[in-house]
């Protein structure tokens, strides 16, 4: 606490001194203010950002962000740096923070409103030049391991490499850590049969198992999984069990078929089998897991675990970053530096050439190897179109859910050293995005709740795989639908925050969601026939109560993220509706790796010194947090053993 107070006092002194030092230049620009402190708000990514600005007669004395509901971690650099830069340069022409554009614009807009309140000229302040001193002196560093990307995969790799005796340099092109991990709902797929038995097995779920055992496939390993599950179920019935069944083989089967049969079976099985190790690995770092699994959009089996403390995926990043600091691991993290080119000696990768956002060149030497953990390319429309396998039309019109840095940097660099790519056209669409900008955080409700179209009619099993959901949604009017919830399953916690940590009231105020005391009122606000809507809800509730969905065959009506032990049944009001639409989400293709996360060349042999982890890879089948942390850990372990 003493250190925090000291830091804040020092920062305040620096801001005040800088304001004094720039007042002359500001006055010379013809700008003056009515001295005092003013407040204003502007909309950010998740709601209002409120600032307080203090003025003297000729300068901006201080800028403070009073409140916001922006994503923790992702928005931190904007909230820290932009106010300080405004004061330092006495300008509204300061740089926005890459990856936090909405937060940056909100802070600048709110400060501009305060300037106008104080009688100043905001437009003139935007024109005041910001002449930052840029250090162009080349930087050269050496470590055992160089990692590109500071999301879940990169941090997992850094921890494992360091704990196995290697020094690490990790570069991140954004001003913050987290990548796509902080943009997730925070659920990780983990196979844990004991925890799955918390739930009873229904007839519908038994039918799912029996059906998948019989699915035709030419893959010998997949056939072996089917035989194992069939034997398990024979024993299950003999024992008279009634608890929910799960196993590595059954999970691998479900993921294989639900993700388009495009995974390399060996890679998929290894990841699923290793998933249970993530529970103790993160628990030992202080990550508080939920007791039981839930379902998430795209899966119908409750095998997804999240944090009891954190909202969204930021908890993973916070936990791993704190672990690196608390344990004093030999990991140097350098932000706002983007990898450009792999350095090779003969056939071996020995480092990386990179550049800071300000243009400063970096040469990073790696004694043991380089790990690419730069994420996918769903934020790169041109690249999506280049590799499209034709399964989705209109890619140029799709919003995306990704961090802006997910543009394929690692894939481009890997191609330059003849790395082999796999399944590059396989784009996964997320069915639950904001129809305006692809944001996944602007929702009230849980992701496998009741879906209705704009005519008030249910049209799909909400626990279907994501491809099936997306196709069903795109066939509806305006390719959109409403997610329906009630007070008991709206995902809003005691602090009024939704499952992603955003204020539910702000979502209602911003028109992102609709609230009503009765179903009839909700229908009217959505513009649908109340009688049709009420019948849809009644039929859905019957399916929830009986566990039999005659209309669409849904098999699981239990907990979801944000409603862990509840039901999607629409019970007591008030009731909520959120308009949703599909958006580009995960590129499941990428760099081909082996079981040790070594990058394979065109000759199917490992490229010496080059490793990859997370969404930048292809062929693993399971994307998201499991893929990031599992392959990240493997890459970190393997590179540390390299000579």
Secondary structure, DSSP 4 states (H G I P E B T S, - for coil): -HHHHHHHHHHHHHHHHHHHHHHHHHHHTT-----EEEEEEEE-SSSEEEEEEEE-SSSEEEEEEEE--PPTTTTHHHHHHHHHHHHHHT-S-PPPPTT-HHHHHHHHHHHHHHHHHTT--HHHHHTS----------EEEEEEEEEE--BHHHHHHHHHHHHTT--EEEEESSSSSBTTGGGS---EE---HHHHTTSBPPHHHHHHHHHHHT-----HHHHHHHHHHHHHHHHHHHTT--BPP--HHHHHHHHHHHTTT-S-HHHHHHHHHHTTHHHHHHHTTT--B-SS-BB-TT--SS-EE-BSS-STTHHHHHHHHHHHHHTT-SEEEEESEEEEEEEEETTEEEEEEEEETTS-EEEEEEEEEEEE-----TT-HHHHHHH--SSSS-GGG--B-S-TT-S-HHHHHHHTTTB-EE-TT-EEEEEEE-TTT--SS--SS-TTSEEE-TTS---S-TTS-HHHHHHHHHTSGGGEEEEEEETTSS---TTSB-TTS-BHHHHHHTTSEEEESSHHHHHHHHTS-HHHHHHHHHHHHHHHHHS--TTT-----S-BTTBTT------SS-EEEEEEEEEEEEE--EEEB-TT-EEEBTTSSEEEEEEE-GGGEES-S--HHHHHHHHHHHHHHHHHH--
